[in-house]
């Protein structure tokens, strides 16, 4: 279908059309603007609450004008309106708004009713917003006051444990992005499980661009009916981020800051030097002299604690300054955020500066709204080699960090010690990434006719990355290279045009809302290059001045990764949605999106993504009107189809060539080029169909509310490389749509104001979810695949073994391990063979299904206590029913190597002769369940009578207070993403416990 082949020059064309249309609409507004002055009419009165108590600070304005006042401390107001038939609009936070016709009255007293907060909260949906009571999809909303607290390096962490069905996992590494999965894994492609992020209406914006302090609310769209409006990118759910915006007639200056002290929450117990010497002596063994140091000038034997040598107490700091203000016509906002988060492993660190600015303008009696926003962030990340994390456990504690001459204790030959000095790994290897992200959005919203609004936006985004790596002349990672440097730089750009109409019409008890829109997006990725060279006369310049290197012939390598492969991807979409509501009781919603992507085969570049949902507010029926305890009861049913195109570029479905070695030609070695990927003109996106039924309820005047959802999520056309015959294809594999995966689950959330007193309040929220994941199929009539072996962890003769498999009928993350049967008479570990017999030499044929990494239940429980000026928050979260493979413990359970590497205290119970003790088996498959008090915060808000200071709050916070678990590793919060979830594999960056002291000041 040729409608997709657009030149990138069309961007200029669309910009011109956008500007011309905006100018035309402005002219229409000018011509139709009613500038006729009316006579003035004076109105005054008093605004009270439901108990007839005065309400100060209530906004009283004339509807449709900029004329307005606020009530004084006694709830009194006085206002001049345009005529005796004008309409007053009364609005106050926490109360239902009212419109009152003046009707010739000079004195009007008005009483406001309190809102049911849960029902009137605004929920952001795709290309619009609505109140929670009108939502007919499964959407969870989290506001700023409910976010997870702590040293937050990524906004995704704000949602950890807060949203049922959303799993967020992260280690203590400040530079690691969290793994975020919504309603179970539904793809086989690593890196393609992340939800789709929308920031202030900008689709696909990077979540790390926004500072956590700048976020007002986050709405998580979970069911197919809510996500399908984003079509081919929404199969993993959609997370809508709304930043803080200025309010009319308000100047607000806020400063939020904290200092956090981070320590390692737990460490693995390995032997001290003396304990290792005793263990060897008890087994008739002795260390080689080179592995048994004494403290210089003494006879005292060395006891080096390598975990202490590479770990530190990190002191983090975060500062956020924001200024917001404006009049009824103009609003503005500016904020700057600075985060410094040194990791608890020496040499690792994260440093980020973020800036956000926006300005809005209303004109022509609010018929035209213009908005311009800019985000910019600059980040520096310092990383250490993964080898540090393993070697701090197994490097011999009987040797000193350095030799008497100051050089590191190291074994370059590798025949004395079976590991590397972790302190030297940090000192001799540098890895730094600098990145900058910029996003600018211009938006025009025009009220063309009553109820009809047109919105057009233009967004441009740019990301620039520079990674520099240097292994110096003493590095064991580049032995004999005389210093080795790698530099890589690349840039990604994205331009988006969104253009859509919204129409809202009410006729009697009938309300109609219609959305129709068009979207155009172009991504230009991988604009960069990289080079690796070696042979430096000095380490002083590190990765700078690569021209000073002296590489041997053939050792200069140019980067050929996806990061530096230039591609241009275009997406074009047409979408529409209809909402119908009758008598605030019955709801119907239907949507359809038509997406086109240049990433897929020429036969499948366009796809349709439909959705429909219905809602019934049962509480509005006459037979429930008399139930005084019931505020609201709504039944929701939805079905929708969305797609997953994450991680694809225009080369995905094309025939690709690459280097496949070198050949000798006329005295020169020439790179050989050959096909490495078959073309597949039928390749298309994965499709996820989801059925959802849910119930929302509110009881006891809002004191108890909640929701229960059941979903059935079926993903088809899974993409994987399938083996094919070379008689039909050039390469041996073909990327094709074949498999299916199923996720079914239940989610529950309850909110309660347990105590709502004058001086004391206790609010609690609990959520829980259960998901069952299963691979439905891996094959079809054309392609055959029995299973997909994964998690080949390696280690001492295990290089060909896998520890997980993707199997039909089993969940992603199914462990396949040797079955441990105990020790034989000689103390050697034994295992069960496939035929049921016992062996000390198992093979891959003996691997058995042993459990799954997928948790059966995830939960979170938040409690907030308010007493006068004090606030106390306690947050607990956890998982249950999952397994973790403790491959780290297996790797350091090596008694026969105790003269070359350290061992764990667990190994003290092993036979020294057990040559199999380290084999990865179900002996090291552990219960991954845990309960963690994730957050404890105590704050106090000072009362102030100053006209310049609104509030000052100081607080103390402890993050990761304690964890209850039977897991023997460093921490049970293991990555649940990708095809190898739930594996602790010698590279776990320890999780931290942080102590935070902060202040929130508003002026």
Steps between C-alpha positions, in 0.01 A plus 500: 500500500686800371330757719777450751799609289539861615813712468638654816454835325131464579584619851552852361175473307303400810655781704387750236150353496489509879604869510260598221208325670579663833510846340167433326336397826635809676342716231167321542517558875576869445208543261258318726619654826224687670651825619171669579511645851211422732362688791629417848296330777617458859468168686612405850448220745652228714642158410466224761560126525240231564510588873437870425856589599664779294745395228788744439694495173209384280522614137190693390502608136266593219472203266660559162702804614822580682313689774528339841584529871572269794313495829652652812556332838126525571403345168372833366531616141400801291512501123389717208366293212407601146121477540221404734464169310867400532604161637729464801752216499607392851797267536700381800745215539334197660145619431258462211496802272175692447357726230234741629295738285488848658140556389498864607601425861756722669555261795561130441615260775630166378578172678754257350496125541825309556618284214538129522873521431535161342217563253600847388872451462611579147632203303717554193407280204636491147441841339270613778401485863195418707388459859551166668127438528471505120789263429397176328849351469748359749710801602704548819594853605777596740545861613816669624412453866479123451829444315759262639764700688878456493804582294320478166716489188214410263135615524389141437602426858229736627244232414672206666240307697232765440311361200346151497631300207807721450831334588802728544838348592840662541831427672705760690685613186419870446566461126273201447158568354214329686325209335130584463244236400123544499270199530768245428757451223346475154796489263812289447713798405723644773455875533152489348299455822499864614171696507455790259561838666309819420623820667263797494339355188828431319502132394819300543690761704777353720385472861843596638463843342271614782617573853285316760426827685344641181239225468147571620325172413565173320213309340557137402277378216476124534219346298473476122216751474713768669826428317376424146478870415882482481482200270819321402702624799262427787499122549702534822271767643526879499633722777378861481720751684359844581741764622419781737335801337441852628158602623320816405566814709766327705871549551661195652865445578597159635829357615533129573829348610639198677828346602512119505752274666510159331651183638505141383189334637645149505820323404583141412686317772831368367799378700752732660868430440535317831185295440626397157841398640330291768268335247796400286700382801208287619502331161878452486558781254723807505508825302780572254742761644394750236142469629576540870613855575607652827468861605831672405737527798300249706420131513128572503314319224290706259120496526369709211126565487454562128137599535606780735784596266273568202189623683440837662238713667340711230375851569234602249336838459206631304388861452192621313404866459182593318325828425143505370253778452281695266182687441177380344650555157864402548664228704863407535712244678866424541684237700853374537600171662841372603565140608833364620486128578839335558464125507603289797757328276802723464535636149128497420290815505208684342485877457207672327380854437145549369327818388134546412320813381154566364291802411130509416286772349124528469335748266170598344286431804680169563421371151868462419760336720867493409756300696873452461705259713870416511675215683875455514716264702875437514623178660841359584529133595813330634495121493730226626558162331252230599800290598540719810174369645607136474865542589422686823350168612756248378837677494725349765474680838849376585674746268549875543342761275842623388860383502770683699591699185143634472393281206182300527513138602413339172547173314538586132583143405187365670672189634531600867162657569185424306363853520600866478568771755170696518669818626735486201205446268353829620827691490622376160176518301283803431157497338311827467188596305383856451155557357274795434132493417295788364128517430297799384125507435279770358125462530200696375148426621208680339133500597355525152134457594321425826621153595741469206870533575796457268845419637825497307844435643851481363774324699868466433729281707875440493721260695879513492718228656876484543654191657869485584681191630867466587685192624843616608830321446463307830144382437439126502210565261744608229820313581791584272312775316699788644176680582177451307242771422151489359303809406149495358263788431152491356190716476129425464239750386121483492240733353129459571191677372168439672180650361159413639144624559291451815126554495289501817122532479228452760134464403278446799630192676716401204868594479717437196878539473676442173875495429654488152868546432811451294858436613832512312832398649852464366786348700858533380718274713859386514659811352852444631817298495738317731859387497724279715877533503795410723870547562537826696837630615337633818181442695480868594276596208254219559256489204601843374712559186458161338744606228783444749429126509730252325274210406642192334368438150139381500424593863309822431132405506209717393173459684235310308227482763139612473594818683704621201288353220312790345129432444192710435167370626166658413167447671169635369172457683132581469288458809152563631295445813134540593368528857130488577351559843136487602367652821839469669410131518584313182827536312622372164842562346645381170829584333697407190858576404661436162879484531765484233867426569797479266659243735298209370470299180350667196195271523417593860589864555150602603283363776171572676465507879136511618361520853164525672381533858177546691428624849199491727481719811271272689488741793298743284217252466188567704521166681832608658421864566379416849824322598653785697834330555559469126644804324591343170502157337609451140542193283749516209551257211752558222678333211779646291787412271836676506840432349867476592756647262753590767861453395443480124664707230462508118770233464313242705315344206767563237774282352817600684870451425790516741862397540546126545875477528800600286671363192842546343509684169806631322704532816221654709244372751155609381174489696260244357137609458209257496126490578430460872124567515219387275236741378146440623241711314225356722652605835259701717459614857400278785132537590354492850126452551372565851165438664444683828211507744513721806300648784561843660335590829487782753333465841431697816532849349830420341664340801532165326563450130663252272501299181514135398610396151529175312686490168578250227794619291585296188799595286545348156747533213798484736820587314798264514779373280392161362728247331434473126639297213780661299350347186219754534677783687848649492563511877424216741238686705199720427340761725131407493167541683407163650457456875231582752514587870223528757468712815196476725460670833311678773573841652359652818546843654336637817519855637368586845489796733512283811492800732390844386515728803559866565862454607576142400456320167601152392481414130596163362527351151563136420539345159565145386517323167531147370616411149532166322740507207521219243654442159204380294697400193839536330421341163251497216451318169796679342753536782599240759675565829492264796644740757740791547792429736601813691711605799827336397687621809830317452763448766745209536392248240144630473542714189251289301240464773184706512305575815167610351289410200207651319259207483143465380264478795753659736555862607786717378782450749452124545808347661652182356763369739675189624308334783728481805483173695754564775854365558637159431724310744803702388324833560448570128176667389273269302217569257211321338536391141212515253443125545473535878842365589766680704811661354789727597546611138167641374453625143254739334275199432442481876368856542148504645226760540538633853279807551437852376633850564152652460346607832153379582408808704638854522372746757545841657362654818526871576399673824494874565442646846435872552504663842487877507819602319655153498477242222620140511507267199570127513518308175536121470524301180596151392456200274415138559517171316804557280836324474850648481803317365788587732775442243728734697496269802561202273801672343672567833417157637829355372688312776748341257611848388536645850876541452437733203171677575296578806190304593177576683426406859238270353790292363628418850241223502629349176754225448830637378502229234160593352591570139131565412403738778487803267280343232187707445213278612168524682705494819551872434143571390354692791172648614500861376209621715561805714329767706681832514432811702600713209444843645466672834454878495437741784436865421388820668340800333557833672215743527588844375320831503737657252343631183808382311527143630216257433649195668824340615523128554802312630520124493713196560474186293640149519484295181528120501450485876497121525426195287350169611608221266652153491715586201871453575629747242570871534140601429187324370404788269645339187433630149178352361543631146611339177518128426715419806313640801577403857870420468767625741806443284821637654431861396241627749565857605412505873177668600535794737337624817468877492448758773360824362456843652301749296302822483201614292447874498231691312494878465 
